[in-house]
């Protein structure tokens, strides 16, 4: 049974063809960029004969719309990096050839590869989102705590100039946790003349490419919320990258499948649409490209060149690419396959852990130079301005994408390779690198601390001290260290109309969940009296729950 499920899903009636040289200008301009076409030849006699022998129906170009406008965002390029173009990566020489669905594609590919004018010919594959649905309204976000986001946020909350592209099923653009985070995106789905997999039917918007990447599934919205939902806004959930922006690039459509066990709906797309989505995101200002999706490729087959070239192109444009490892619960190599795009050496692959730090039972594994992140009972945004809990390597992936965006925010000059290595080298390993856990569980605090040294915490005189400070916004905070040996009294005076809170902890700076004593009324003024059981260093944090303004902190030893 498992052998039947663990296999590549091949797109019928489609071959990806890459020529060694551009065809004539007349021919090149006649081939459309969209997925509908009546063009059946490329003006190269030997190639055209093969296309005719296999009954070619139409030929279209593989490449995204031109980068006619950027949604904003910081684009830092080092002097040593070469200028990157579509031509340099062969996108303008790559075509999607449509033939009848019953065509022997392997035979056609073999003949095209033998032609001296052809650089490469290959099959196209389906990719699916890597998610397992779960119950809604599960009231916690343990994943953020597990990867130490709270401590990381004390150093870096993300920059509005950094953009995370969610290459997925789209995003609910009216969701209250996402509406203020979105930059212009694109719907890259075009499944014209693409037969669905056996036992399945396409649903919803599958034919029109446009600038309306609305989510009809919920998966992309969920991933966007994990990566960068609006945080500290009093509603919903928190995202890893508080202030970073989200770019929705839709590449997966709804497909309804029926098996002996029942009917289910999932998100599916082609490698070619995903490649176009990656190119579009790179051309339009994305810094991180998050792909909670993947497909299987035969172990003896080379990496699909269209998708591989799109990834290489995006990396050269300064993008960090992150991808899910899949939810079959196996090492695909044991079945003579590999997961793609997770297997691309420039992509940071992600597996899933449960609440006990164990590899989730569904999470794929293998030699992918991967990291692990929470992927079980993950609560996030959902379509219809709702919230849901889901399981999957799909959920683990945006945790890592959000962390990559935080690192990019902390130091915009870091290259994609440097960001990926920072994440790998600061991960919490079970032991050494392994096929099951890769480099280990990502640690946001350690990663950011490697980029931004922790600020020096001022020490307060243990007898009596009055400190004056300012909190600039909600969630802003100040931490002080106190060396003391008996009863401690701490008094906070804040401005009218705000809600400031006090936290105290022995031996380490407190957080909003880790403290020894807390004072948190709705008033601007707070007081803590604490009987010291043993001498040592105590840390006090002043934090804004709501509002901004000057405060006075009085510390007395009694």
N, C-alpha and C positions, 0 to 999 in steps of 0.2 A: 504493500500500500504506500509506504513512504517513498519507494523508488518512483512511483507514478507521479507523486507530487513534486519531487525535487528534480526539476528539469527546466531547460530554457523554454521560453514562450516565443515562438518565431512569428513575425508578421507575414502573413500570406500575401502573395502578389506584389512584393516590393523588394528591390535590390538597390543598394547604395553604391554608386559608381563615382570614382574619382579619376579624372583624366590627368595625364602628365603635363599637358599644356592647355591653355585656354582655347576653346573653339573660336571660330571667326566671330568678329564683333557682331555681325548680322545675326548669327545663330544665338550667341550669348544673350543678346538683348531680346530675342524672341521667346526665351524660356522664362516662364513666370517664377516669382519667388513663392507664391502661395501654393496650395496643394492641388489646385484644379488646373489642368493643362490638356491641350490637344496636340502639343508638340510631341513628335515621335522619333525625331532624329537629331543628331548633334553635328552634322556636316563632316563627319569623319567616316569614310566609306566602310572600312573594315568593322568599325564599331557599330555603325548603323545597320550593317547586315546582320550582326548578332542580335541587335535589338528587334529587327524585323522578324527574324527566325523564331523568336520567342513571343511574338505578338504584342509588342509594346503598346500600351494604351495611352500613356502620357509621361512627360518628363518635367520635373520641377527642380528648382534650385534648393540646396540645403544651406540656408543662412537666415538669420533674423532680419527684421526691418532695420534700416540704417539708424545710426545714433543721431537723429536729427535734433534731439533736445535732451539735456541732462536734468534730472530732478534736483540737482544740487548735491553737495557732498564733497568732501575733501579728497583730492586725488594727488597723492604725493608720489613722484617717480624719481628714482635715483638717476644720476647722470649716466651711470654705467649701463642702465637698462636700455635695450634697443626699442625703437618704436615698433609697435605691434599693429599689424593690419590683417584684414580678412584674406587678402591675397597671399600673404606670407604663409598662412596656415592652410592654404588650398581650399578655403570655403567657396570661393568663386569658381572652382573647378570640380565641385562635388555636386552630384545630382541624385535625386530620387527617381528611380525608373519604376513605373507601374506596369504590371503585366497581369494576365488573368490569374485568379487565385489558385487554379489547379496546376500552374506552371511548376516545373521541376527547377526550383531556385538554385539548388546546389550545382546542377549541370550548367545553368546560365552563368553563375558566378565563376565557375571553372573556365569557361570559354572566354569570358571577358578578361579574366586575369592573364590569360595567355596572349592577349592582344598587346603589341608593343606600344600602343597609344594610351594604355590604361595603367594608372599607378596602383589602383586597388579597386576591388569589387567585393561586396560582402552582403550578408543578410542583415535585416533590421530585426530588433528584438522588442518585446514588450517589457516594461518595468512596472512594478506595482508599489504602492505605498506599503510601508513596513509597520503595520499597526494591528492590534487586536483590541476590539471594542470592549469597554468595561462599563460598570454602573455609573450613573451621573451623581453629582452633588456630594462627592466624598470630601469632607471639609478639612483638607489639609494640603500642604505643599511640602512634603518631606524632602523632595529632591533638592530644593534650594538650600535647605539646611545641611543636607548631606555633602554637598560640594562646597560648603562654607561661603555662600554668597554674602551673608550678612557682614562677615569680616572683610570680604573683598570690597563691599560697598563703602566701607569706611575710607577706602583709598581711591576707589574709582567707581562711578555710577554710569559711565558711558557718555559719549559725545553725540550731540544731535547731528554732527557732521558725518558720522559713521553709519553706513547703510547695510542692513542684512537682507539679502534676497531670499525669500522663501519660494523655492522652485518646487511646486506642489500642485494641489487641487484648487488654488486660489485662496483668497482671504475674505472673510465677511467684513466689508469695508464700512459698515455702520455699527460694528460692535463697540460698545462703550470703552472697552479696554484697549482698542486698537485704532479707533477712528482718528485720533490725534497723532498717531505714529506713522501713518502711511505716506509714502511718496508715490508718484505715478508708476504703474506697473503695466503688464501686458498679458493678454490671453493668447498663448502660443498653440493651443490645441486645434488641430485640424485633422480629423480622421476620415476625410473624404475618401471613399473607395477602400477604406481599411476594414477588412472583415474582423469581427470580434472573435475572441477565442471560442473554441467549441463549448457549447452549453451556456454561452453568455450572450447578452445583448447590450449595446450601448444605450445610455440614457442621457437626457439633458443636452447641453450646449456642446456639440462635437464638431461643428463645421466651420465656424466663423472665427477668424483671428481678428482681434480688436483690442482696444485699450480698456476693456472691462473684465478684469480677471476675478470675477465674483466666484465665491466658493459655493458649490452645490453639494458638497460632501461633508465638510466639517473638519477633515484631516489637516488641511493647510492652515485653517484658522487656529486649530489646537497647537500646531507647531509654532505658529507666529506668536501666540501668547506665551509659550514657554520661553522663547528666545528674547522677547522684548515687549511684553504687555506693559501698558502704562502702570507705573508703580507708585504707591503712596498717594493714590487718587481717591481712596475711600471706597472703591468698589472692586468687586471681582478678585483677580489674581495678580501676582507680581511676576515680572519677567526678569531674566538674568541681566540683561543690558537695559537698565532703567531708561536711559535717555536716547538710545540709538533708534534709528528709523527703520521701517520695514518696507521692503519692495516686494509686492506680490507678482510672481511670474507663474501663470497657470500652464502646466504641462500634462496634468493627469485629468482624465474625465471619468465620470461614473460608469461603471459596468455592473450589470446584474447577472449573477451566475447561479445556476441550479445544479445541485449535485444530489446524490442519494441521501445526504444528510440534511438537505433543505436548501433554501435560497438565501443569498447574501449579496450585499452591494459593496464594492470596493472601488479604489481609484486606480486606473490603469492608463498608461501612455506609451508612446513609442520612443526608442532611443533617439530617433531623429528629431522629434519635437523637444525632447529634453535637451539635446545639443543646441537647438535653436534658442531655447530658453536661457541656457548658460551664456551663449554669445550675447544675447540681448541684455542680460543683467550686467555682464562685464562692460558692454558698450555704454550703459546708462548709469554708471556710477556706483555699482555695488562693491563693497569691500569684503563681505563674507557671503558665500553662496551656500545655503543650507538645503540638502537634498535628503529628505526622509523617504527614500525610494530606492529601488534597485531591481536588477534582473540577473538571470543566470546565463553564462556563456560557456560553451564546451571548453574543457581544459586545454584541448589541443588546438583551439582556434585563437588567433591573435586578438588583442583588444579591439573592439569595434572602432574603426578609425574616425568616424564622424564624431562620436562622443568623446573619444580620446583627444582629438584635435581641439574640440571645443574646450575641454578642461585645460589643456596646455595653453591655449590662447588666454583663457581667463586668468590663469596663474601669471602669465607674462604681463597681464594688465594690473597685477597687484592684488588679485582676489585670493582669499583663503577659501578652499572648498572642503565641505564636510558632508559625509554620506553615511547612511544607515547600512549595517551589515546584513540585515534581513532576519526573518522570524521563523526559519525552518527548524531551529534548534539543533543544527548540525554543522559540521565542517564541510562546506560544499565540495572540497577537493576529494573527500571520501567517495563522492558520487561522480567524480571526473568533471566537475564544473567549477567555475569561480564566480563570485558575486561582483557585479559591476554597476555603478562606478566605484564601489568601495575598494576594489583591488587596484585602482590606479595609484601609482606611487606618489603622486602629488596631492592625493585626496586623503584627508584625515578620516579614517573609518571609525565607526562608533558602535560598540555593543552595549547591552543593557544589563543593569544589576537590579536586584530586588532590595527590599528594606533591610535585609541581613547582609548586604554587600556580596551576595553570591550572584554568579552569572544567572540571569533569568532563564528559566527552562526553555523558552522559545528563542533565545538569542543565538544567532549564528556565531561561529568562532573560526579561527584559522590564522595563518601567518599574514595578517593584514597591517601590521605595525599600528594597531588600533589602540584606542582608549575606551574606558567604560564610563557610563553615566546612568543616573536613575531612569528606569523605564517601566516600572510597575506602579499602578494606581497613581498616575500622574494627572493632576487636575489642571485644566487650562480652559481658555476660551473655546466657544463652539458656535456654530452658525445659529442664526436667530437670536443674537445677543444673549446666548446661553452659555453654560459651562458644563463640562463633562470630564470624567476620568477615563483615561485610556492606558493601554499597555502597548509596548513595542519598542524596537530599536528606533522607530520613527520618533518616539518621545525623547529618547536619550540623545538623539542627534542635535536638536535645537538647544539643549543645555550647553553643548560644546560650541555650537555656533555663536550663542550669546556670549560665552567666555572669550571666544576669538575676537568678538566685537569690543569687549571690555579692554582686552590687551591692545587692540588697534587704537582705541581711544586714549589709552595711557601713553602710548608712544606711536604716533602716526607714521614714523619713519621705518618701523619694522617691516621687513619683507614677509611674504606669506610663509616662507620656509622658517624664518625666525619665530613667527607666531606659533606655528605647528610644533616646533621643537620645544618652545616654552611650555606648551600644554602637555606634551609627552613627558618632559623631564621633571615636571612638578607634580605629576600624577602620583597617587598613593598606590604603590605596588603591593600585591599580595606577597611577592618575593622578588623574583627576577622576571624579565619579560617572558610571557608564556603565550601559547596558542589560545588559551581560554580567556585570559584577562588582558592580553596585550601589555601595555605599559602600566595599567592599573586604572583606578578611579580618578577622574579629574578633580583638581583642588583649586578652586577659583582664588582663594586667598593666597596660597603659595605662588600661583602664577602671577597675580597682580603684584604681590610683594617683591617678586623677582624683578619687575619692571619699575615699580615705584617703592622706594624704601619707606617703611612705616615712619610717620612723623614722631618727633621726640615729644613724649608726654611730660608736661611741666610738673614739677614736684611742689606741693604746698607745704608750708611750715606747719608742723604738727601741733604747735601751741594754739595759734589763732591766725587766720588769714582771711582777707576779703579779696575776692577775685572778680573783676568786671570783664564781661565778654559780650559777644553778639552772635545770635543765630540768624542766618540769612533766610531760611525757608523751612517748611515742614520737612522733618527727617534730618535736618542739620543737627550736628551734635559736637560737643567738646568733652574731652576726657582729661582728668587730672589724677596724679598719684599722691597719696598721703602716707607718710611713715608715722605710725602711731602705736601706743602701747596700752591705752585704756579706753574709756567711753568716748565715742565720737559723735558730735552733733553737727549736722550739715543743714544749712538753711538756704533756700533758693528764692530770690525775689525777681519775678519777671514782669514785663510790661502788661498793662491792661489789655484784655481782649484776646490773649493767646493762651495756649495750653502747653506749658513746658513740664517735663518730667525729670525725676532724679533716679539714678541707678547706682548701686554700690556693690563692689565685689572684691574679695581678698585675693591677692596674688596675680591677677590678670585683669585687663580692661573688660568691663561688662558689655554685653550686647542686650538687645531688647528681649531675648529669650534666656540668656545665661547671666544670672546675677544672684547676689545674696540678699539684697534688700532693694525694694522699689517704692517710690512715692509717685502716684499717678492720678491725682484728682483732676477735675476739669478746670482747675484754677491755674493762674500763672505762677503761684507761689507753692513751694513744696518744702517738706522737712523730713529728715531722717535722723533718728537717734539710735545709735548702734553700740551695744556692749561688746567690746573687743575681748575675745576669749584667749587670744595669744597675740603678741607683738608681730608686726610685719608691715608689708606694703599693701595699702588699700587704694582702690581706684574708684573714682566717682565720675559719672557721665551725666552731663546736662543735655537733654534731647528735646527737640521741638516735636510735639505731636501735631500741633496746628499753630501756624502763625510764625512771625519773625519779630526780632527786636533785641534790645540790650537786656542783659541780666546781671545780677550781683549774687555771687556765691560766697557765703560765709561759713568757714570751717572752724570748729572749736574743739579742743580737747577738754573734757570735763572730769 
